[in-house]
Amino acid sequence: MKPKMDSKKLKSKTAKLKNKATKKRKLEDLDASSDDEGIQLKDTRQSDEPVPKKTKWVNKQRVLVLCARGINHRDRHLMKDLKTLMPHHRSEPKMERWKTLSVVNEMSEMKHCNKVVLFEGRRKRDLYMWLANVEKGPSVKFLIENINTMGEMKLTGNCLRGSRPILSFDQEFSKQPHLAVIKELLTQVFGVPNHHPKSQPFVDRVISFTHLDNRIWYRHFQILSEDGGLAEVGPRFVMNPIKIFEGSFEGDAIWENADYQSPAKHRQLLRKAAKDKYLNKQKQKVDQEVNAPKVTHDFDKFADVFQGDDEEEQAKELLEKEEQEAAEDEERKAIEEQHKRMKKKDEIKKLKQLAQAKKSGKALAKGKKKQNTALKAKKKGKSKVQAEDSD
């Protein structure tokens, strides 16, 4: 009788467990349906109400921000400022200088990043920035100029950390094709994706990119009011585009800046200009002395006519001066005419001498020809006589 009772107990326990499981499933389904029914968006919403967050993160853009060894302290602070403004970034330690740029693609794949921002330093002075799309390209190389970090500027703006910015571009970005490519890269790198886990659901800042003097000027502002009041936050820098490559850190150059001049070359030209500063000053002094006017002011001849008591004597003196000047002018003209005649005579003599020299040269040439023919005839005669003697 005991084993029969055990089997009945087991059957009753399994039935109870099944009933409990079915009840739990029904309760969960009811909760889910009630949650779905409760989330209904209203037709009108007040500005104070929070925006309902989506659970899905669709635009999964991740930016790898790193630098190579050899950058300046100011450049390093600029990189930190950009990291604070980009909640969708992934950081990486410094890259060794002996490594090739193609290694960055592998590093981004390991970090699951789509875009790359690489900072390169040269001579502890110059900073270069690379923006690249890892999957298919392209990649752009910039020279960064006029760097001002957040710590240096001490501006009044103070935006929310992790908020999504409004990207403002100049009209020039839609007119030129290479600027359109750069615009697309900048939007994908600096634009924070919607519903990013580390981002805030607020828009309280603007990043402006303006094209001026073949350069792109970066400025970052906080939105103070809905009327358009702005306060600059920082950082500030200027991007001078150098080249656009087809691939990510490789490939052919699609576009190249013809007006670009390397900073080392610019410093070399400045040194040369400073070296020749003393010589230029001395040349300017000599030129000034040579070209200085001898008569600074043209005085009026008849200014002293009515000064003094003896007006008749002064008039006579003026007449005598005029007669003397007229006589001097006539003498000068006569002398100039004589010089002209002498020059003409000299030119005619030279022409005659050249003609005589040509004639004498022709005569000498004819005489030489006759002498040569005579010598040839003599040689032929001698050869004939020798041949006859031999016979």
Secondary structure, DSSP 4 states (H G I P E B T S, - for coil): -HHHHHHHHHHHHHHHHHHHHHHHHHHHHHHHHHHHHH----SS--TTSPPPPPS-------EEEEEBTT--HHHHHHHHHHHHH-TTEEE-PPBPTTS-TTHHHHHHHHTT-SEEEEEEEETTTEEEEEEEETTT--EEEEEEEEEE-HHHH--S--PPTTBPPEEEE-GGGGTSHHHHHHHHHHHHHHSPPTT-TTSBS---EEEEEEEETTEEEEEEEEE--TT--EEE---EEEEEEEEEESSSS-S-EEEE-TT---HHHHHHHHHHHHHTHHHHHHHHHHHHHHS--S------GGGGTTSSS-HHHHHHHHHHHHHHHHHHHHHHHHHHHHHHHHHHHHHHHHHHHHHHHHHHHHHHHHHHHHHHHHHHHHHHHHHHHHHHHH-
